[in-house]
C-alpha cells in the first residue's frame, strides 16, 4: 500500500465522517478521564463534546461534506469531493429527513382508509 494504492471499493470516508469521529473520540476520552478521576466537570465536558460531535457531523452532512446512504459513483470516492445532492436531501437518509429535506410532495402521498387500520 504505497503512494500509488487506489482502493477498489467506496469506503465512505468523508469530511463529515472523519470530523465527527475525531470530535467524538476527544469527547469519549474526556468522559473516560472524568470517570477515572471522579470529576463531574470532566464528565459534563465529555458529554458536551460528544453532543457537539453529533451536531457538527449533521451540519457537515447537510452542507454537502457527507455522503448519501449506499454506494456512490467512483468519481465521488475521494475525501474532498462535496455531495451536490445534499441540498435537496437524500432518499432514505435520516439526517436529511430530520432537517426537512427529501420529503415527498403531497401529490405523491396515498390516502389511507379508516378500514385499513384494523
PyMOL CGO cylinders between C-alpha atoms (Angstrom):
from pymol import cmd
from pymol.cgo import CYLINDER

trace = [
    CYLINDER, 0.00, 0.00, 0.00, 2.35, 2.69, -1.19, 0.3, 1, 1, 1, 1, 1, 1,
    CYLINDER, 2.35, 2.69, -1.19, 1.66, 6.06, -2.71, 0.3, 1, 1, 1, 1, 1, 1,
    CYLINDER, 1.66, 6.06, -2.71, 0.01, 4.52, -5.77, 0.3, 1, 1, 1, 1, 1, 1,
    CYLINDER, 0.01, 4.52, -5.77, -2.57, 2.50, -3.82, 0.3, 1, 1, 1, 1, 1, 1,
    CYLINDER, -2.57, 2.50, -3.82, -6.11, 3.02, -5.05, 0.3, 1, 1, 1, 1, 1, 1,
    CYLINDER, -6.11, 3.02, -5.05, -8.98, 1.32, -3.26, 0.3, 1, 1, 1, 1, 1, 1,
    CYLINDER, -8.98, 1.32, -3.26, -11.36, -0.70, -5.39, 0.3, 1, 1, 1, 1, 1, 1,
    CYLINDER, -11.36, -0.70, -5.39, -14.25, -0.01, -3.01, 0.3, 1, 1, 1, 1, 1, 1,
    CYLINDER, -14.25, -0.01, -3.01, -16.08, 3.07, -1.79, 0.3, 1, 1, 1, 1, 1, 1,
    CYLINDER, -16.08, 3.07, -1.79, -15.05, 3.12, 1.85, 0.3, 1, 1, 1, 1, 1, 1,
    CYLINDER, -15.05, 3.12, 1.85, -17.38, 6.00, 2.69, 0.3, 1, 1, 1, 1, 1, 1,
    CYLINDER, -17.38, 6.00, 2.69, -14.68, 8.27, 4.11, 0.3, 1, 1, 1, 1, 1, 1,
    CYLINDER, -14.68, 8.27, 4.11, -15.99, 11.84, 4.17, 0.3, 1, 1, 1, 1, 1, 1,
    CYLINDER, -15.99, 11.84, 4.17, -15.05, 15.13, 5.79, 0.3, 1, 1, 1, 1, 1, 1,
    CYLINDER, -15.05, 15.13, 5.79, -18.22, 14.90, 7.91, 0.3, 1, 1, 1, 1, 1, 1,
    CYLINDER, -18.22, 14.90, 7.91, -17.42, 11.35, 8.99, 0.3, 1, 1, 1, 1, 1, 1,
    CYLINDER, -17.42, 11.35, 8.99, -13.81, 12.00, 9.93, 0.3, 1, 1, 1, 1, 1, 1,
    CYLINDER, -13.81, 12.00, 9.93, -14.60, 15.27, 11.73, 0.3, 1, 1, 1, 1, 1, 1,
    CYLINDER, -14.60, 15.27, 11.73, -17.42, 13.66, 13.70, 0.3, 1, 1, 1, 1, 1, 1,
    CYLINDER, -17.42, 13.66, 13.70, -15.27, 10.67, 14.60, 0.3, 1, 1, 1, 1, 1, 1,
    CYLINDER, -15.27, 10.67, 14.60, -12.35, 12.82, 15.76, 0.3, 1, 1, 1, 1, 1, 1,
    CYLINDER, -12.35, 12.82, 15.76, -14.61, 15.06, 17.85, 0.3, 1, 1, 1, 1, 1, 1,
    CYLINDER, -14.61, 15.06, 17.85, -16.44, 12.09, 19.40, 0.3, 1, 1, 1, 1, 1, 1,
    CYLINDER, -16.44, 12.09, 19.40, -13.09, 10.45, 20.20, 0.3, 1, 1, 1, 1, 1, 1,
    CYLINDER, -13.09, 10.45, 20.20, -11.99, 13.55, 22.10, 0.3, 1, 1, 1, 1, 1, 1,
    CYLINDER, -11.99, 13.55, 22.10, -15.32, 13.61, 23.95, 0.3, 1, 1, 1, 1, 1, 1,
    CYLINDER, -15.32, 13.61, 23.95, -15.06, 9.92, 24.81, 0.3, 1, 1, 1, 1, 1, 1,
    CYLINDER, -15.06, 9.92, 24.81, -11.52, 10.39, 26.09, 0.3, 1, 1, 1, 1, 1, 1,
    CYLINDER, -11.52, 10.39, 26.09, -12.66, 13.26, 28.27, 0.3, 1, 1, 1, 1, 1, 1,
    CYLINDER, -12.66, 13.26, 28.27, -15.52, 11.12, 29.58, 0.3, 1, 1, 1, 1, 1, 1,
    CYLINDER, -15.52, 11.12, 29.58, -13.11, 8.30, 30.36, 0.3, 1, 1, 1, 1, 1, 1,
    CYLINDER, -13.11, 8.30, 30.36, -10.76, 10.65, 32.16, 0.3, 1, 1, 1, 1, 1, 1,
    CYLINDER, -10.76, 10.65, 32.16, -13.74, 12.02, 34.11, 0.3, 1, 1, 1, 1, 1, 1,
    CYLINDER, -13.74, 12.02, 34.11, -14.68, 8.52, 35.24, 0.3, 1, 1, 1, 1, 1, 1,
    CYLINDER, -14.68, 8.52, 35.24, -11.12, 7.67, 36.30, 0.3, 1, 1, 1, 1, 1, 1,
    CYLINDER, -11.12, 7.67, 36.30, -10.59, 10.99, 38.08, 0.3, 1, 1, 1, 1, 1, 1,
    CYLINDER, -10.59, 10.99, 38.08, -14.13, 11.04, 39.52, 0.3, 1, 1, 1, 1, 1, 1,
    CYLINDER, -14.13, 11.04, 39.52, -14.51, 14.53, 38.06, 0.3, 1, 1, 1, 1, 1, 1,
    CYLINDER, -14.51, 14.53, 38.06, -18.03, 15.80, 37.39, 0.3, 1, 1, 1, 1, 1, 1,
    CYLINDER, -18.03, 15.80, 37.39, -16.80, 18.74, 35.28, 0.3, 1, 1, 1, 1, 1, 1,
    CYLINDER, -16.80, 18.74, 35.28, -14.83, 16.36, 33.03, 0.3, 1, 1, 1, 1, 1, 1,
    CYLINDER, -14.83, 16.36, 33.03, -17.88, 14.09, 32.68, 0.3, 1, 1, 1, 1, 1, 1,
    CYLINDER, -17.88, 14.09, 32.68, -20.12, 17.02, 31.76, 0.3, 1, 1, 1, 1, 1, 1,
    CYLINDER, -20.12, 17.02, 31.76, -17.48, 18.35, 29.37, 0.3, 1, 1, 1, 1, 1, 1,
    CYLINDER, -17.48, 18.35, 29.37, -17.09, 14.94, 27.73, 0.3, 1, 1, 1, 1, 1, 1,
    CYLINDER, -17.09, 14.94, 27.73, -20.83, 14.61, 27.26, 0.3, 1, 1, 1, 1, 1, 1,
    CYLINDER, -20.83, 14.61, 27.26, -20.97, 18.13, 25.81, 0.3, 1, 1, 1, 1, 1, 1,
    CYLINDER, -20.97, 18.13, 25.81, -18.17, 17.38, 23.33, 0.3, 1, 1, 1, 1, 1, 1,
    CYLINDER, -18.17, 17.38, 23.33, -19.92, 14.14, 22.28, 0.3, 1, 1, 1, 1, 1, 1,
    CYLINDER, -19.92, 14.14, 22.28, -23.17, 16.06, 21.72, 0.3, 1, 1, 1, 1, 1, 1,
    CYLINDER, -23.17, 16.06, 21.72, -21.29, 18.68, 19.69, 0.3, 1, 1, 1, 1, 1, 1,
    CYLINDER, -21.29, 18.68, 19.69, -19.77, 15.90, 17.56, 0.3, 1, 1, 1, 1, 1, 1,
    CYLINDER, -19.77, 15.90, 17.56, -23.26, 14.77, 16.54, 0.3, 1, 1, 1, 1, 1, 1,
    CYLINDER, -23.26, 14.77, 16.54, -24.31, 18.32, 15.64, 0.3, 1, 1, 1, 1, 1, 1,
    CYLINDER, -24.31, 18.32, 15.64, -21.08, 19.06, 13.72, 0.3, 1, 1, 1, 1, 1, 1,
    CYLINDER, -21.08, 19.06, 13.72, -21.38, 15.82, 11.73, 0.3, 1, 1, 1, 1, 1, 1,
    CYLINDER, -21.38, 15.82, 11.73, -25.01, 16.57, 10.93, 0.3, 1, 1, 1, 1, 1, 1,
    CYLINDER, -25.01, 16.57, 10.93, -24.21, 20.13, 9.84, 0.3, 1, 1, 1, 1, 1, 1,
    CYLINDER, -24.21, 20.13, 9.84, -21.34, 18.97, 7.61, 0.3, 1, 1, 1, 1, 1, 1,
    CYLINDER, -21.34, 18.97, 7.61, -23.54, 16.27, 6.06, 0.3, 1, 1, 1, 1, 1, 1,
    CYLINDER, -23.54, 16.27, 6.06, -26.23, 18.82, 5.24, 0.3, 1, 1, 1, 1, 1, 1,
    CYLINDER, -26.23, 18.82, 5.24, -23.57, 21.19, 3.85, 0.3, 1, 1, 1, 1, 1, 1,
    CYLINDER, -23.57, 21.19, 3.85, -22.51, 18.51, 1.36, 0.3, 1, 1, 1, 1, 1, 1,
    CYLINDER, -22.51, 18.51, 1.36, -19.44, 17.11, 3.10, 0.3, 1, 1, 1, 1, 1, 1,
    CYLINDER, -19.44, 17.11, 3.10, -21.11, 13.80, 3.96, 0.3, 1, 1, 1, 1, 1, 1,
    CYLINDER, -21.11, 13.80, 3.96, -22.49, 11.08, 1.71, 0.3, 1, 1, 1, 1, 1, 1,
    CYLINDER, -22.49, 11.08, 1.71, -25.87, 9.58, 0.96, 0.3, 1, 1, 1, 1, 1, 1,
    CYLINDER, -25.87, 9.58, 0.96, -26.70, 6.06, 2.14, 0.3, 1, 1, 1, 1, 1, 1,
    CYLINDER, -26.70, 6.06, 2.14, -25.42, 3.33, -0.16, 0.3, 1, 1, 1, 1, 1, 1,
    CYLINDER, -25.42, 3.33, -0.16, -22.61, 3.22, -2.72, 0.3, 1, 1, 1, 1, 1, 1,
    CYLINDER, -22.61, 3.22, -2.72, -21.50, 6.35, -4.58, 0.3, 1, 1, 1, 1, 1, 1,
    CYLINDER, -21.50, 6.35, -4.58, -20.22, 6.72, -8.14, 0.3, 1, 1, 1, 1, 1, 1,
    CYLINDER, -20.22, 6.72, -8.14, -16.45, 6.19, -8.37, 0.3, 1, 1, 1, 1, 1, 1,
    CYLINDER, -16.45, 6.19, -8.37, -15.76, 9.86, -9.16, 0.3, 1, 1, 1, 1, 1, 1,
    CYLINDER, -15.76, 9.86, -9.16, -17.20, 10.79, -5.74, 0.3, 1, 1, 1, 1, 1, 1,
    CYLINDER, -17.20, 10.79, -5.74, -14.98, 8.45, -3.71, 0.3, 1, 1, 1, 1, 1, 1,
    CYLINDER, -14.98, 8.45, -3.71, -12.14, 10.89, -2.84, 0.3, 1, 1, 1, 1, 1, 1,
    CYLINDER, -12.14, 10.89, -2.84, -12.29, 12.55, 0.58, 0.3, 1, 1, 1, 1, 1, 1,
    CYLINDER, -12.29, 12.55, 0.58, -12.53, 16.16, -0.63, 0.3, 1, 1, 1, 1, 1, 1,
    CYLINDER, -12.53, 16.16, -0.63, -15.46, 15.73, -3.03, 0.3, 1, 1, 1, 1, 1, 1,
    CYLINDER, -15.46, 15.73, -3.03, -18.66, 17.53, -2.00, 0.3, 1, 1, 1, 1, 1, 1,
    CYLINDER, -18.66, 17.53, -2.00, -22.04, 15.92, -2.49, 0.3, 1, 1, 1, 1, 1, 1,
    CYLINDER, -22.04, 15.92, -2.49, -24.09, 18.06, -4.89, 0.3, 1, 1, 1, 1, 1, 1,
    CYLINDER, -24.09, 18.06, -4.89, -27.37, 16.31, -3.96, 0.3, 1, 1, 1, 1, 1, 1,
    CYLINDER, -27.37, 16.31, -3.96, -27.19, 17.30, -0.29, 0.3, 1, 1, 1, 1, 1, 1,
    CYLINDER, -27.19, 17.30, -0.29, -29.30, 20.46, -0.75, 0.3, 1, 1, 1, 1, 1, 1,
    CYLINDER, -29.30, 20.46, -0.75, -32.34, 18.52, -1.96, 0.3, 1, 1, 1, 1, 1, 1,
    CYLINDER, -32.34, 18.52, -1.96, -31.90, 15.66, 0.52, 0.3, 1, 1, 1, 1, 1, 1,
    CYLINDER, -31.90, 15.66, 0.52, -31.01, 12.00, 0.09, 0.3, 1, 1, 1, 1, 1, 1,
    CYLINDER, -31.01, 12.00, 0.09, -33.66, 9.34, -0.27, 0.3, 1, 1, 1, 1, 1, 1,
    CYLINDER, -33.66, 9.34, -0.27, -33.75, 7.18, 2.84, 0.3, 1, 1, 1, 1, 1, 1,
    CYLINDER, -33.75, 7.18, 2.84, -31.40, 9.48, 4.81, 0.3, 1, 1, 1, 1, 1, 1,
    CYLINDER, -31.40, 9.48, 4.81, -32.47, 10.06, 8.42, 0.3, 1, 1, 1, 1, 1, 1,
    CYLINDER, -32.47, 10.06, 8.42, -30.29, 13.19, 8.73, 0.3, 1, 1, 1, 1, 1, 1,
    CYLINDER, -30.29, 13.19, 8.73, -31.91, 14.78, 5.70, 0.3, 1, 1, 1, 1, 1, 1,
    CYLINDER, -31.91, 14.78, 5.70, -35.40, 13.86, 6.91, 0.3, 1, 1, 1, 1, 1, 1,
    CYLINDER, -35.40, 13.86, 6.91, -34.70, 15.43, 10.32, 0.3, 1, 1, 1, 1, 1, 1,
    CYLINDER, -34.70, 15.43, 10.32, -33.67, 18.63, 8.52, 0.3, 1, 1, 1, 1, 1, 1,
    CYLINDER, -33.67, 18.63, 8.52, -36.87, 18.63, 6.43, 0.3, 1, 1, 1, 1, 1, 1,
    CYLINDER, -36.87, 18.63, 6.43, -35.11, 17.71, 3.19, 0.3, 1, 1, 1, 1, 1, 1,
    CYLINDER, -35.11, 17.71, 3.19, -36.13, 14.97, 0.81, 0.3, 1, 1, 1, 1, 1, 1,
    CYLINDER, -36.13, 14.97, 0.81, -39.77, 14.90, 1.89, 0.3, 1, 1, 1, 1, 1, 1,
    CYLINDER, -39.77, 14.90, 1.89, -42.32, 13.64, -0.57, 0.3, 1, 1, 1, 1, 1, 1,
    CYLINDER, -42.32, 13.64, -0.57, -44.69, 16.08, -2.21, 0.3, 1, 1, 1, 1, 1, 1,
    CYLINDER, -44.69, 16.08, -2.21, -48.34, 15.96, -1.12, 0.3, 1, 1, 1, 1, 1, 1,
    CYLINDER, -48.34, 15.96, -1.12, -49.29, 14.69, -4.59, 0.3, 1, 1, 1, 1, 1, 1,
    CYLINDER, -49.29, 14.69, -4.59, -47.14, 11.57, -4.02, 0.3, 1, 1, 1, 1, 1, 1,
    CYLINDER, -47.14, 11.57, -4.02, -48.87, 10.59, -0.78, 0.3, 1, 1, 1, 1, 1, 1,
    CYLINDER, -48.87, 10.59, -0.78, -51.60, 7.97, -0.87, 0.3, 1, 1, 1, 1, 1, 1,
    CYLINDER, -51.60, 7.97, -0.87, -54.69, 8.39, 1.31, 0.3, 1, 1, 1, 1, 1, 1,
    CYLINDER, -54.69, 8.39, 1.31, -55.26, 5.72, 3.95, 0.3, 1, 1, 1, 1, 1, 1,
    CYLINDER, -55.26, 5.72, 3.95, -58.76, 4.46, 4.57, 0.3, 1, 1, 1, 1, 1, 1,
    CYLINDER, -58.76, 4.46, 4.57, -60.09, 4.04, 8.12, 0.3, 1, 1, 1, 1, 1, 1,
    CYLINDER, -60.09, 4.04, 8.12, -60.67, 0.34, 7.44, 0.3, 1, 1, 1, 1, 1, 1,
    CYLINDER, -60.67, 0.34, 7.44, -57.00, -0.31, 6.70, 0.3, 1, 1, 1, 1, 1, 1,
    CYLINDER, -57.00, -0.31, 6.70, -56.01, 0.32, 10.33, 0.3, 1, 1, 1, 1, 1, 1,
    CYLINDER, -56.01, 0.32, 10.33, -57.71, -2.84, 11.58, 0.3, 1, 1, 1, 1, 1, 1,
]
cmd.load_cgo(trace, "trace")
